[in-house]
């Protein structure tokens, strides 16, 4: 972690006096200026003192005077030591394409670059945490809880346990962090709410109306049948007997029989209409408008001479 290329001022100055810019088919060499060397040496001293921000500024100033592979290499190292892994990788990517110094040799620079790049695997990954509710505090691997934040947590590679807490609410999540990768985790401490049951189809208003109408119709027809079979039948028999005997109350019996017969007929007709209406409503409810609606036919009759009654027929 502490390894650096600490080329001394005399060594770089010597290189600058004996080397001019040379371009070959494969490599480009350059000699640093005295000002550039001065900045570089100060940067190395700042890195040794763990003053990485100053070292980065000095190395960038040195590069502004001319690009060199060794400066990019140590700039990447300073970024890495300062926790800026992405910028370290950017600096490392320019080492092999920048103009080279003769000492250290390009091969030595390349080997050290490979080693430094390998150390980037220890760089942290970013973990964005969504907290539900937002008042959760977050503890990572059992450490002191901190407020949940929109800013990502920087965690070293490996598996981590995140625990959210707010009052009696708790939530836990695990995440496997990869170096320099972005991750997202949700800590949901809200109790799960069961989804509402699907709405019951129930009984529609039209179905209720059809059932009520059918009940009324059935009651009317049933009442008509009872009256027909009891009171009306007896009245017809009495009227027929009076006609045969020429009784004085024949006319009165006829009027009573016709009135009773009218009431029975009204019950049959009303009940039949109600039943037909109920059947029509049900047909509409079932989407069967094209089916033939229920029809009811009623045929009343009175035959005082030969007996008789009220007959009725239906067709559906």
C-alpha positions in Angstrom: 0.0 0.0 0.0 2.9 2.4 0.7 4.9 1.6 -2.4 5.8 4.6 -4.6 8.2 5.6 -7.3 10.3 8.2 -5.5 12.7 9.3 -8.1 15.1 11.8 -6.7 15.5 15.3 -8.0 19.1 14.6 -9.2 18.1 11.5 -11.1 15.3 13.2 -13.0 17.5 16.2 -13.7 20.2 14.0 -15.0 17.7 12.4 -17.3 16.6 15.8 -18.5 20.2 16.8 -19.4 21.1 13.6 -21.3 17.7 12.9 -23.0 15.9 14.8 -25.6 12.4 13.8 -26.9 12.9 10.7 -29.0 10.2 9.0 -31.0 10.6 5.4 -32.2 8.2 3.1 -33.9 6.8 1.8 -30.6 7.7 4.2 -27.8 7.8 7.9 -27.2 10.3 9.2 -24.6 10.4 12.6 -23.0 12.6 14.4 -20.4 10.9 16.3 -17.6 11.6 20.0 -17.1 13.2 21.3 -13.9 9.9 22.9 -12.7 8.1 19.6 -13.5 10.6 17.7 -11.4 10.2 20.1 -8.5 6.4 19.6 -8.4 6.8 15.9 -8.7 9.2 15.6 -5.8 7.0 17.7 -3.6 4.0 15.5 -4.5 5.9 12.4 -3.4 6.7 14.0 -0.1 3.0 14.8 0.4 2.0 11.2 -0.3 4.5 10.0 2.3 2.9 12.3 4.8 -0.6 11.0 3.8 -1.5 14.4 2.5 -3.1 13.0 -0.6 -5.1 16.0 -1.7 -2.0 18.2 -1.9 -0.2 15.4 -3.7 -2.9 15.2 -6.3 -2.8 18.9 -6.9 1.0 18.9 -7.3 1.0 16.0 -9.6 -1.8 17.5 -11.8 0.3 20.7 -11.9 3.3 18.7 -13.0 1.3 17.0 -15.7 0.1 20.4 -16.9 3.8 21.1 -17.9 4.0 17.8 -19.8 2.7 14.3 -19.6 4.9 11.5 -18.3 4.1 7.9 -17.5 5.6 8.0 -14.0 3.5 11.1 -13.0 0.3 9.4 -14.1 1.3 6.3 -12.2 1.8 8.2 -8.9 -1.3 10.3 -9.5 -3.3 7.1 -9.7 -1.6 5.9 -6.5 -2.5 9.2 -4.8 -6.1 8.9 -5.9 -6.3 5.3 -4.7 -4.9 6.3 -1.3 -7.4 9.1 -1.1 -10.3 6.7 -1.7 -11.0 7.9 -5.3 -10.8 4.6 -7.1 -12.5 5.6 -10.3 -10.1 8.5 -10.8 -7.2 6.2 -9.9 -8.3 3.9 -12.7 -8.5 6.8 -15.2 -4.9 7.8 -14.3 -3.7 4.3 -14.6 -5.3 4.0 -18.0 -3.0 6.8 -19.3 0.3 5.4 -18.0 1.1 3.1 -20.9 0.2 5.7 -23.6 1.9 8.7 -22.0 5.5 9.7 -22.9 8.0 7.6 -21.0 11.0 8.3 -18.9 14.1 6.1 -19.2 14.5 5.5 -15.5 12.5 3.7 -14.2 12.3 1.7 -17.4 9.0 1.2 -19.3 9.0 -2.5 -18.3 9.4 -1.6 -14.6 6.6 1.0 -14.9 4.3 -1.6 -16.7 4.9 -4.2 -14.0 4.2 -1.8 -11.2 1.1 -0.6 -13.0 -0.2 -4.1 -13.1 0.4 -4.5 -9.3 -1.3 -1.1 -8.5 -4.3 -2.0 -10.7 -4.7 -5.3 -8.8 -5.0 -3.4 -5.6 -8.1 -1.7 -7.0 -10.0 -4.9 -6.2 -10.1 -3.7 -2.6 -11.9 -0.5 -3.6 -15.4 -0.2 -2.0 -18.6 -0.5 -3.8 -21.6 1.9 -3.5 -24.8 0.7 -1.8 -27.9 2.8 -2.1 -30.4 2.1 0.6 -34.1 2.8 0.3 -35.7 3.0 3.8 -39.4 2.4 4.5 -40.3 4.4 6.5 -37.7 7.1 5.9 -37.2 7.5 9.6 -35.2 4.3 9.8 -31.7 4.3 11.1 -29.3 1.9 9.4 -26.7 -0.3 11.1 -24.1 -2.0 8.9 -22.6 -5.3 10.2 -23.8 -4.4 13.7 -22.0 -1.1 13.9 -23.4 2.2 15.3 -26.7 3.1 13.5 -26.7 6.1 11.3 -29.6 8.0 9.7 -30.9 6.6 6.4 -29.6 8.8 3.6 -30.0 9.3 -0.1 -26.2 9.3 -0.4 -24.8 5.8 -1.1 -22.8 3.9 1.6 -19.2 3.0 0.5 -18.6 -0.6 1.7 -15.6 -2.9 1.1 -16.1 -5.9 -1.2 -17.9 -8.9 0.5 -21.1 -9.7 2.2 -22.7 -7.2 4.5 -25.8 -7.2 6.7 -27.9 -4.0 6.8 -30.4 -3.5 9.6 -33.0 -0.8 9.7 -34.8 0.2 12.9 -37.4 2.8 13.9 -39.1 2.3 17.3 -40.4 -1.2 17.3 -40.1 -1.6 13.6 -37.2 -3.7 12.2 -36.0 -4.7 8.8 -32.9 -6.6 7.6 -31.2 -7.1 4.2 -28.0 -8.7 3.0 -25.9 -7.5 0.1 -22.8 -8.9 -1.6 -20.7 -5.8 -2.5 -18.4 -5.9 -5.6 -15.5 -3.5 -5.9 -16.4 -0.3 -7.7 -19.9 -1.5 -8.5 -23.3 0.1 -7.6 -25.8 -1.8 -5.5 -29.3 -1.1 -4.2 -31.0 -2.4 -1.1 -34.5 -1.8 0.3 -35.1 -1.9 4.0 -38.9 -2.2 4.5 -40.0 -2.1 8.1 -43.6 -1.6 7.4 -45.9 -4.6 8.1 -47.1 -6.3 5.0 -50.7 -5.5 4.3 -52.7 -8.3 2.8 -54.3 -7.3 -0.5 -58.0 -6.7 -0.3 -60.2 -9.6 -1.3 -61.5 -9.4 -4.8 -64.9 -7.7 -4.9 -67.8 -10.1 -4.5 -70.0 -10.3 -7.5 -73.0 -10.4 -5.2 -76.5 -10.2 -6.5 -77.3 -7.4 -8.9 -80.2 -5.1 -8.5 -81.9 -6.5 -11.6 -81.6 -10.0 -10.2 -83.2 -8.9 -6.9 -86.0 -7.2 -8.8 -86.6 -10.3 -10.9 -86.7 -12.5 -7.8 -89.1 -10.2 -6.0 -91.3 -9.9 -9.0 -91.4 -13.6 -9.5 -92.3 -14.1 -5.8 -95.2 -11.6 -6.2 -96.4 -13.3 -9.3 -96.2 -16.8 -7.8 -98.1 -15.7 -4.8 -100.9 -14.2 -6.9 -101.2 -17.3 -9.1 -101.2 -19.5 -6.0 -103.9 -17.4 -4.4 -106.0 -17.5 -7.6 -105.7 -21.3 -7.7 -106.8 -21.6 -4.1 -109.8 -19.4 -4.6 -110.6 -21.1 -7.9 -110.6 -24.5 -6.3 -112.6 -23.6 -3.2 -114.8 -20.5 -3.2 -115.2 -20.1 -7.0 -115.9 -23.8 -7.5 -118.6 -23.8 -4.8 -120.1 -20.5 -6.2 -120.3 -22.0 -9.7 -122.0 -25.1 -8.4 -124.6 -23.1 -6.4 -125.3 -20.9 -9.4 -125.7 -23.9 -11.7 -128.1 -25.5 -9.2 -130.2 -22.3 -8.9 -130.4 -22.1 -12.7 -131.7 -25.7 -12.8 -134.3 -25.1 -10.1 -135.3 -21.6 -11.2 -134.5 -20.2 -7.8 -135.3 -16.6 -7.0 -131.7 -15.9 -6.0 -130.3 -17.1 -9.4 -129.5 -13.5 -10.5 -127.8 -12.7 -7.2 -125.7 -16.0 -7.4 -124.7 -15.1 -11.0 -123.5 -11.7 -10.0 -121.6 -13.1 -7.0 -120.0 -15.8 -9.2 -119.0 -13.4 -11.9 -117.5 -11.0 -9.3 -115.5 -13.8 -7.7 -114.5 -15.1 -11.2 -113.2 -11.6 -12.0 -111.1 -11.5 -8.9 -109.6 -14.9 -9.7 -109.0 -13.8 -13.3 -107.3 -10.7 -12.0 -105.0 -12.8 -9.8 -104.1 -15.1 -12.7 -103.4 -12.2 -15.1 -101.5 -10.2 -12.6 -99.5 -13.2 -11.4 -98.8 -14.2 -15.0 -97.6 -10.7 -15.9 -95.4 -10.6 -12.9 -93.8 -14.0 -13.7 -93.3 -13.0 -17.3 -91.6 -9.7 -16.2 -89.4 -11.6 -13.8 -88.4 -14.0 -16.6 -87.6 -11.1 -18.9 -85.4 -9.4 -16.2 -83.5 -12.6 -15.7 -83.0 -13.0 -19.4 -81.6 -9.5 -19.7 -79.3 -10.1 -16.7 -77.9 -13.2 -18.3 -77.4 -11.4 -21.6 -80.1 -13.4 -23.3 -82.1 -10.6 -24.7 -82.4 -12.5 -28.0 -84.1 -15.4 -26.3 -87.8 -15.4 -26.4 -89.3 -13.6 -23.4 -91.6 -15.6 -21.3 -95.2 -15.3 -22.3 -98.3 -16.2 -20.4 -101.8 -16.8 -21.8 -104.9 -16.9 -19.6 -108.3 -18.2 -20.7 -111.2 -17.6 -18.3 -114.5 -19.4 -18.8 -117.9 -19.7 -17.1 -120.3 -22.4 -18.1 -123.2 -22.1 -15.6 -125.3 -24.4 -17.5 -122.9 -27.3 -17.7 -120.6 -26.5 -14.8 -117.1 -25.4 -15.3 -114.6 -23.0 -13.9 -111.7 -20.7 -14.8 -109.0 -22.4 -16.9 -105.5 -21.0 -17.6 -102.5 -21.9 -19.7 -98.9 -20.7 -19.9 -96.2 -21.1 -22.5 -92.5 -20.2 -22.0 
